[in-house]
Amino acid sequence: MPTEELYLKDSYIKEFEGKIIKINGNEIVLDKTAFYPGGGGLENDTGKLIKGDNILKVKEVKRQGEDIVHVLESGDLKEGDEVKGIIDWERRYKMMRLHTASHVMAAVAYSQFNALITGGHISPEYAKDDFNLENKDLIPQIVEKANEILSKGIEVKIYFLPREEALKIPGIVKLAERNPPSIPIWRIVEIPGIDIQADGGPHVKNTSEVGKIHVIKVENRGKNRKRVYYTVD
């Protein structure tokens, strides 16, 4: 039985209760979880699990097949135990804001310069994206337009579509050299009038929550590869 991934429907779940269904040393699998296991360039969540008076730090979360594995620093748990999970919300929320910001920047780069993202990474401190652009002087234009969009307070919609229907949407996959997911049902993240992408990570509910994108630095990583490091205030 696969782990129920609570964050797919609600990125704002900070606490939840689950049952241990598998255990291997300090690695446990719950029947459901709000911990994001990382993926798509976004780092995994951290936090803690609580069993009675026992507070166990979750230092890593990863996907193994259909399971979401929680790696604990230490602990004395057994299969069948009911635990309470608590997300490190400050860490998660900063990454949610950066994640939504990255979608808006990708949409602007794609619509204005036909540029795709060739790689990226989001941590709580900052994000970085690589664009297949020749001219790095286009980055400030992309950021300026993205900030203009974010300030409009647009609702971010999350819903699910069959793969065949999702594939009919132009630009549904904006990562260069990334094959469309093979799973039958896709999770869609839409910022109406701005962007629509297949995406499995946590996002904010409204673009106004992101704040303003600030560029840390821009690097020339090759003829058609420009890397931008940025954060949000």
C-alpha positions, 0 to 999 in steps of 0.5 A, spaced: 500 500 500 503 506 497 504 512 502 498 517 502 501 524 500 497 529 504 501 535 501 499 533 494 492 536 495 494 541 501 501 544 502 499 547 508 498 541 512 503 543 518 501 537 523 498 530 521 497 523 525 499 517 521 501 509 523 508 506 522 507 501 516 514 499 515 520 500 519 528 498 518 532 501 523 531 509 523 527 509 517 520 508 517 514 508 512 507 511 514 500 510 511 500 517 510 505 523 510 505 531 509 513 531 509 515 532 502 520 527 500 524 532 495 524 532 487 523 536 481 529 540 484 526 542 491 529 539 497 525 535 502 522 537 508 524 536 515 521 536 522 519 531 527 515 525 529 512 524 536 510 518 540 507 520 547 513 523 550 518 521 545 520 526 540 524 524 534 527 528 529 526 527 522 533 529 518 531 526 511 525 524 507 526 520 501 521 516 496 523 509 495 518 506 490 511 507 492 513 509 499 515 515 503 521 514 507 522 518 514 529 518 516 530 519 523 536 521 527 534 516 533 528 513 536 525 507 539 519 505 535 515 499 532 510 497 526 503 499 528 505 505 532 501 511 531 505 518 531 504 525 530 508 528 525 510 536 525 513 539 519 518 544 520 514 550 517 519 555 516 523 551 512 517 548 508 514 555 507 520 559 504 521 553 499 513 554 497 514 561 496 521 560 492 517 554 488 511 558 486 516 564 484 520 559 479 514 557 476 512 565 474 519 566 472 519 560 467 513 562 464 515 569 463 522 566 460 518 561 456 512 566 453 517 572 452 524 569 450 522 561 448 527 559 453 526 553 457 529 551 464 535 546 463 536 545 471 534 548 478 534 547 485 530 550 491 533 550 498 530 554 504 536 559 503 535 561 495 533 558 489 537 557 482 535 556 475 538 555 469 535 557 462 537 556 455 538 563 454 544 566 450 544 573 453 544 573 461 542 581 460 535 578 459 535 575 466 533 582 469 527 583 464 524 576 466 525 578 474 522 584 473 516 581 469 515 576 474 515 581 480 509 585 476 505 578 476 506 576 483 504 583 486 497 582 482 495 576 488 493 571 483 490 564 486 494 558 485 490 552 483 491 545 484 488 539 480 488 533 477 488 531 470 488 524 466 495 524 462 492 524 455 488 530 457 494 534 460 498 532 454 494 537 450 496 543 454 501 547 450 507 548 455 505 543 460 512 541 461 517 547 461 523 543 463 528 542 457 530 534 456 525 532 461 520 527 458 512 527 460 511 523 466 508 516 465 503 516 471 496 516 469 494 522 473 497 528 473 497 533 478 497 540 475 499 547 478 496 553 474 497 560 475 491 562 471 493 567 465 500 566 467 502 559 467 500 551 467 505 546 469 505 538 471 508 539 478 508 534 484 511 539 489 508 544 495 506 551 492 503 557 496 495 559 495 496 566 492 502 569 488 502 575 493 505 570 498 511 570 495 513 577 496 519 580 491 524 576 487 531 579 489 537 576 484 543 574 488 547 573 482 547 571 475 552 566 472 554 564 464 554 557 464 556 556 457 553 559 450 546 557 451 546 556 459 545 562 464 544 561 471 540 565 476 541 565 483 535 568 487 531 569 493 524 572 496 523 577 501 
